[in-house]
Amino acid sequence: MTRMLWVMLCSYLIIPAVGMAKPIDVDELRSFVDGVVTDAMERDVIAGVSVAIVDRSGVLFSKGYGVASLSPARAMDSDTLSRVGSISKTIVWIALMQLAEQGKLSLDDPVNQHLPPPLQIPDEGFTEPIRIRHLMTHSAGFEQTILGHMEVEDVNRELPLETYLARYRPHRVLPPGQLAVYSNYSAALAGVIVAHTSGMSWEDYAETKVLRPLGMPTATFREAIPADIARQRGLPQPASPVAAAVMSKGFHWQEGHLEEAVPEIITHYAPAGALFASANGIASYMSKLLDPEGLVRAGVLNAQSAHTLLEPSFSNAKGFGAIYHGYFQFPFPGSNLAFGHDGSTRYQHAVMLIVPDVGIGLFIAVNTPSGLPLVERFPNLLGLHLLGQNAPAMAVPDAGTHANSEAAALAGTYRPIRRAFFRTERALLNLLAPSVEAAANGDLLVSGLSNDVMRYRPIGHHVYQELTGLGRIAFQQSGHRLMLLDPTGSNPLERISFWEGPTWFLLIFALTHLAAVWGSIRFVRQGRAAFASRITGGWGILSLAWLVALVLTWVAIAPWLSDTEVLIMQYPGKLFPLACWLFLICAIGTLILIVALAVVRPRGWAALRWIGVCAGLLTFGCCTVTFHYWGLLGFWGW
């Protein structure tokens, strides 16, 4: 749900905050948005888009484009309910502020004080408890685990919120309050705290206490699923027929044309990402964030709580962006203070942005994965348009004389801290580690944060700005690790050594293939002669076992290589765990054979055989150590 947060990194902007020099021409704005959206829909094959723009006088623009469903045929309009993904979390933070102002909890309370017994968070060696404000700032210190359970397509696999959170609880890996690392689990857990403290279900509380007072009459966290199945599975009451009738379907490209995708079901994670909302509903919400007095007039929060909600509450780097009690800063042309949230599910993407010093709020949602670039670009395009500019400014300071050496010192492979630490899924996700390369002029070339290689230029104090945009990244030493920070708090990374990174893993993985094939071929060719000595026979059987494990791995991961969404949905399958357990057996066999070879030292071996077997065992031994580090010796899941 956060790839876009990397592309739209929060920054101090090079363009001074100028506000609105003159009233916005609504007709001209409509023409501009129509052009941007229709062009993107044709170019990127997007089924449907909804947009809302507000200023302090009210709604300037609210419109839908394209289709919301094919069967029955239904157009996308400003009342269509779109999935808005992690924008859902902002409703959780408002709910916590409500309960805090009522005295039912304090943001400094340990979370275990307000959680039911099955969801109590163990210490796991940490002396400081996780507090409610740590959930709001994504600094609770949880690892991330997503494969095989984050998204569900079959309602018969769906679980109630509390059951899911107890079964798939991540480990604590950082002290609370040390570092903001985006956490869906934290937001879902906060939703349980709201429900447990209020005595209402999360869905009931959100609708009656937050969404309706915000002016969102049809917005809901409920799914359009059969009522009988919901009862059988212990799930919340489904969406009303009225809401279900205006929900947008998700779409994907299939065999040369757009098709409706299977439903996405997120009841088990509802507070973190299940919200359906319309452009008109979000427009009302944005108006109240743009003028916090609107939150007071609507009876959502009192003046003090509204003020606190929009205050900076955490930052990974001093003076480099902030988290506003769960809202993130975003770059926006002409502004020094834009905040909001984005959201992504498998098929639908959205962003909501509030720009107080410019005096506008904007929202855009798409119902097709190919629409993500439009969602990423739209705020910047709109901001430049309001400033009368047609292209991003490039007023980045020239690199200094020390820039080359500084860039070289920062280059390397960086691994997300937002990852699984203890389960086998970490091996698959660790392969996605971004890389930073130093250019000849002192710029940094960063790959792996988005689909494109991004170029950043130094602007001082280990801060780098996107060459043709507003995004910034920063580097900071933390203990023995160099950190790459994004001010949104979504995905800080740590630099890792060559031996910890994907290049070494892929190299030893390839060499293990060669050793296993070579040993297996010799074993088969020698036939019975291979058993002339136990060492020779053991080497042949070990090679064959490694080869079988590798083949099983390829068969298991083949469907995942072309579509990471298949990986998320179908992990781990049946063959992948089997391959991992076979790797463990091979690792044990490798260690035994290394010891046996050192003790027995077979006589009569030709030099070529000694070299071949020793090289093969060295390769298998290195693979054993590497696979242990990556979690592939045995399968560790749920």
N, C-alpha and C positions, 0 to 999 in steps of 0.2 A: 503493500500500500504506500510506499514512500519513495519510489524511484524519482518522482518529480521533485521531492524536497531537495535532492542532490542537484538537480538542474537549476532550481530556483533558490540558490543559497542566499541567506540573509546577508545584508551588507550595509555599510555606510556608503551612501551613494555619491558619485562624482558630480551629479547634477544637483545644484542647490534646490532646496525646497522652496517652491515659488507659489504653491497654492493655485487657486483658480483666478486667473487674471480677469476673466469675464465669465458671465453665465454660459453654461453649456447649451449649445444649439441642439435640441433634442432630435430634430429631423436630420441634421447632419450626422449626429451620433448614430442614429438608426441606420443611415445609409452606410456608414463606416463598418458597423458591426455586421450588417447584412453581407457586405462584400467579403469581410474576413472569414465569416462562418461558411458561406456558400462556396467560396473558393476552396477552403479546407475540406469540406464535405465531398466535393467532386474529386479533388486530388487524392485524398486519403481514404475514400470510400467509407464514409461515416453514415450510419443509418439515421441517427437523431442527435440533436443538440438543443440545449435550453440555456438561455442567458438572462441574467437580471443585473441591472445597474441602478444604483440609488445615489442620491445626494441628500443633503440635510433638509431639502424641501419635500422629499418623497421619492417615489419610484420614477426614474427617468425612462427606463426601458425594461421590458420583460417580454420574452418571446420564445417560441419553440420553432424548431426547424426539422424537417424530415419526418420520420415515422417512429412511433413508440412501439408498435407491434404490427405483425403481418396477419395474424389470425386471432381475432378479427382485425381487419385493417383499421389502424388508428393513428392519426397524426400526432406528432409531438407538439404540445403547446405549453403555455406558461403555467398550466395547472397540472401537467403530467408529473407524476412522482418518479424521480430518478433515484437510484442508489447513489449516495454521496460518500460512502466508505467512511474514512476516519474523521470526516467532519462530524460524525456521530459523537466523537469524544468530547466535543465542546459542550454538548448538552449535559454530559456527566459532570463536567467541571462546574457548570452553573448549578446543578443539583447539589453538589457538595457545598458550594457557597451558601445556598439556601439553608441547608441543615446546620451549617456553622453559625449563621446569623440567628437561627432559632435556638441556639445553645444545645443542640442535640449531639454535636460533635465539635471537635477543634481540629484545625488542619495540622496541629502538632501532635495529635493523638496517635499512638501506635495503631497500625491497621488491625492487629489482632484483637484490639479492644472492641472492634465493631464487626468482626467476622464470625460466622457460625463455626462450630468446632471442626467440621471437615475441611474448612478452608484456612485454618490457622497456619501461618507461615513459620516454619522451623527456623531456628537461629543459623544452622549450618556453619557454625564457627564464627559468626559475626556478633559482636557485642552490642552494636547499635541497632535498635529495632527499626523496621520500615515504618515510616509515618505517612499519614494521608497526603501531606504536601509532596512527599517523594513520588507518589503515584501521579500527581498533577504535573510534576516537572520531569517525568520519565527518568528519575534518578534513583529508583528503588534498588537497582543493581541486579535485575533478573537477566538470565540468558534468554535467547530467543529460540524457540522451536516451532516449526511450522509444517514440516512435511508429513503428509498423510492424515492431518486432522484439522488444519486451519480452515479449509473450505470443504463443503459437503454438497453433493448434487442429489443424493438420494435421501429423501425425508425420513426414510426408515432407519437411517444411520444417525439421525440427529439426536442430540442430547440436550437436556436442560442445562441452563447456564451454570448452576452450582456444581452439577455432576461433572460437566466438562472441565471446569477449572480445577476441581479436585483430582481428576484423573490425569490431566495433562499439565500439572504444575511444573514450571521450569525451576531450575536450581538458582540459588543466589550466587553470584560470581563477583560482585563488587560491593564495597561498603555503601550503604545508602547515603545519598547526598553528595557523592564524590564526582559523578559524571552522568550527564544526561545521555541516555541511550534509548532510542524510541522503543516503546513497549506496549504492544496490544494487550498483553496480559494485565498490565497495570490498570489500564482503563476498564477492562472487563471486571477486574476485582473491585475497582472503585464503584462500578454499577451495583455490585452485590452489597457493598457497604451502604449505598443509598437505599436499596431495597430492605436490607436487614434493619437499618436504623429507622426507616419510615414505617415499616410494617406493610408496605405495598410492594407489588411486583415491580420490577424495573420498568416494564412497558407501561403499566398504569401510572406510575409516578411521572415518567417522562412526559406522557401525554397530558395529564391533568395539571401538573405543577410547572412545566417548562414550555412544552411545544404550543399548547393552546394559548397560554398567556402571551407568548411571543408573537402570536398572530399567524400560526401555522396550523390551519384547521384540519388538514388531511394528513400531515406528516405523521409517520409512525415507525416504530421499531419492529412491528409485527410482520410476519411472513404470510404470503398468500398460499397457505397449505391447507389440505383438508382438515376440517375440525375434528373428525373422528381419529385421525392419525395423531393430531396434536394432543388429544386427550390420552390416547394409548401411550404416547411417548413421554407424557408429563411436561409437554411444552406449553408456552403461553397461548392464550386465545389468539387465533389467527387474525389477520387484517380483515376489516369489515368489507362487505361486498362493494361498497362505494369506493374505498381506498384501493382495493384490488383491481377495480375496473379502470383505474387511471394510472396504474404502475407501468413504467416502461420495461419492456423486455430487454435483455442483453442480446447483442448480435455478434456474429463472427463470420469471417470469410471462409466459405466452404465450397470447394469445387467450382470456383469461378463466379460465385455470387454470394450475397449476404443472406445468412439464415438466422433465424431465432436460435439462441443458444439454450442449453438446458438451464433451468433455474439455479441461481446461486442461493444457498440457504446458510444463514449466519446467525440463527437463533442462539447457538451455543456460545457466541461471542458478541451478542447483540449490542451491549453498550459501546463496544470498541469499533463497530462498523456496520450495523444493520439498518441504519436510518434511511428511510425513503422520504424525500422532500421535493417540493416543486419550486420552480423559479420564483413564483409569487410568494410562497412561504418563506424562502430564504431571503427574499427582498425585505420582508417585514422584519426578519431576524437581524439583517445587516443594518437596517435603519436604527434599530435599538442599540446596536454596538457602536455605530457611528456617533450617536448622541446617547451616552450612557443614561441620561435622564429618562430616556425611553424605557429602559429596564425598570426604572423606579415607577414611572407612570403606569406601566403594564402590571405592576405588582409582582414582578419576577424577583427583584432584589431591592434592598434598601440602598440609599445613596452611598453609605460606607462600603457595603459589599460590592456594589457595582464599580466603585473606584478601585478597590483592592483587586478585583478580578482582572482588571486591565493594567495592573502594575507589573513591572518586571519582577520575576520571582527566582530565576536561576539563569546562569550562563556558564557554558563550558570554558569560555575564555573571557577574561576581563576586558570590557570595552568592545567586545566583538559579538553583538547580537544578544538576544535574551529570549527566554520563554516567559510568556505572560500568563501564569497560572493555567498552562495547557495550550494557549494560543502561541503560534510561532511567528517570528518576524519574517518578512519577505521583502525582496528588492522590488521597488516600484519607481519608475522615472518621476522625478519631481518631488520625491518624498524622502524624509528621514525616518519615518515611523509608519510602516505598513505591517499589519499583523493579520493572522487568519489561520486557515488550515486547509490542507488538501485531502483528497481521499481517493482510493482506488480499490476496486474489487476486480474479479477476474475479467469482467467485460465492461464495466462502467467506471468512469473517472470524473472527478470534479475538483474545483477549487473555489474557496470563498475568501475574499481579501477585503479588509477594511483599511482605508487610507485616511486617517483623521486630518492630517495637515493639508491634504488635497481636497478633502471633503467628499469623498465618494466611497462606495462599496461595490464590489463586483462579484458575480458568480457565474460560472460556466460549468455545464455537465455534458458528458457525451455517453452514449450507450453502446459504443463499439471500441474495442482495444486500439484500433488504428487512429482513434481520435485523441489519444494521449498527447501527441505533439501540439495539437491545437490548444488543449488545456494548459500545457506548459508555456506556450508562447503568448496566449491571449492577454494576460495582465500587462506584460511589457509592451505589446503592440498598442493596447489601449492607452497606457501611460504616455507613450511617445506621441500618439495621436493628439492627446489632450495638450501636450506641450508644443504641438505643431511640427514635430519631427517625423521623418520617414524611416530612419534607421537608427540602431543603437549607437550612442556616442562612443568614441574610442579614446577619450581623454584620460588615458592611463599614463602615469609618470614613466619616463624612460628608465631603463634599468641602470643602476649605478655601477661603478667600477668593480664592486665586490660581488655583483649579482651572479657571475658565473660560478664562483667558488661556493656561494650560498646555495645555488640551485643544485650543484653537484652533491652537496652535503645532505640535501633533502631528498634526493632521488632514491628509489627503491620500491619494494613491494609492500603494500599496506593491506592489512587484514581487518575487516569490520569487527568491532567489538560486539555489534549486534549480530550474534550468531549462537549456534548451539555449542556448548563447551564439553558436554559429557556423553552425548549420544552419537550413534554412527552417522546420523544425518550431517554432522559437522564436516565429514569428509567431502560430501558433494557440494556443500555451500562454500567451503574454503577454496574450492577451485576458482571461485569468482573474484578472488582478491584483485583489487585495482593496482595499477602500477603508475609510478611517477618517474618521468625521464627529464633530464636537464637538456634544454636546447642550447645551442652555441652562444646565443645572446643573453642567457640568464633566465629565459622564460622556462616555465614548467609545462610539460605535456602530460596530461592526466588521462588515462584510459581506464575504462571499467566502471566509471560513475554514471555513464549514460551510454547511449548507442554510438556516440561520436567521441573522438579524441578531442578533449578540451584543452585550449592553450591559455595559460595564466601568466601574467606579468607581475613582477614584484613591485610593491608600493611601500615597503618598509616594515620592519619589525616582524619578519617572517609571515607577512600577510601578502597574498597574491590575488589579483583581480582578473576575472575573465577578460580576454583581450577584446571581445566584441560585445560584451554584455555587462551585467551588473553583479553577477555572482562572485563570491569571494571564498577563499579557503585560507586557513591559517595553520601554522605548525607550532607545536609547543612540546617541550620536553616534560615527560612525566615519569619520574624515577629513571629506570634504565631504558625506557621506551620513548621513541619520538612519535608524537600523536599528530594526525591530520584531522583538523576540526572543521566542522561546518556549524555555523552559528544557530541553525534551526534546532540543534540538539537531536537530530534524527539518526545520525550514523557516524559517529567518530570512528577513526581507524587508528591502528597502531602499526608501525613499521616492523616488519619481521625479517629474519635472516633468510638467505638463500635456502638453507636446509629446512626451513619451516614453510617455504612457499610452494606454489603450484608448479614452478619450473622444475625443481628437484623432484617433486612427486611424479610428474609426468615422465621425467628422465628415468628414474628407477623403475617406474611401471613398465616403460618400454624395454629396458634392459632385462627385466624379469621375464617378459615375454620371450625374448631371444634365448635366455638361458633355459627356460622351460621347454621351448621347442627343440633346442639343440640336444638337451639331455633326453627328451622323450624319443627323438629320432634314433639316437644311439642305442637307447634301451630296446626299442622295437627291432632294430636291425640285428642286435646281438642275440636276441632270443634267449635261449636257455643259458648261453654263455655269459649273459649278464649277471647270472647268479653264482658265478665262479667264486666270488667272495661276497661277504655280507655288505661290505662297503659299496661295491659296484652295484649290487642289486638294490641296495637302499637308495643310492643316488638316482638310479633309473626310476624307481617308484616315486621318489620325492619329486623329480622333474615332472613326471606325468600328473601327480596330484596338483602341483602348481598350475600346470597347463589347464587341467579341468576346472580349477577354481577361476582362472582368468576367463575361460570360455563362458562359464556360467555368469560371470560378471557382465561380459559384453551382451549376452542374451538378455540379462535382466535390465540393463540400462539403455538398451537400444531405443525403446519407445520414448525415453526421457530426453534423448540428445537433441531431437528436433523441436521439442515443445516442453519448456520448463513447467507449464501449467499441468501437463500430464504427470510430471514428477511430483508436483504438490498434491495432486489428487490421488495418485495411485501408489505412492511410496508406502511401504517398501516392496510390495508384491511378495511372491513366494520364493523366487530364485535368489534375490539379492541377499536375504539373511542366510540362505544356505551357502552361498559363495563366501560370505564373511566367516561362517563357522569353519568352512573348509580351509580358508586362509589361516585360521588359528591352528588347525591340525598341521598344516604345512609349516607354519612357524615353529611349532614344537618339534616336528620332524627335522627341520633345518638345524636347530640347536643340538639335537641329539646326534645328528650325523657329523656336525663340526667337532663335537667332543670325541666321537668315535674315531674320526680320521686323525685327530691329534694324538690319540692314545695308541691306536693300532698301527698307523703308518704303514700301509700295505707295501710289500716288497714286489719288485718286478714290474711296477708300473712305468710305462714310457713317460718321458718328460711331457709330451703333448697331453697325455691323460691327466697327469698331475696339474698341469696348467689349466686345462679345461674344467676339471672338477673343482679345483680351488677357486677359480674365477666364478664358476656357477654358484658355489656355496657362498662366496663373498657377496654376490648379487642378491641371492635369496636372503642372506643375513641382513643386508642393508634394507631390503624390502620389508623384512620383519620389523626392524626398528621403525621404519617410516610408517608402516601400516598401523603399528601400535600407537604412534603419535597421532595419526589421523583417525583412529577409532575403528579400524577395519578388521581387527583380529577378534572375531566373534561379533555378533550383532547385538547392539545395545539400543533398544527402542522403548516403547511403552508397554 
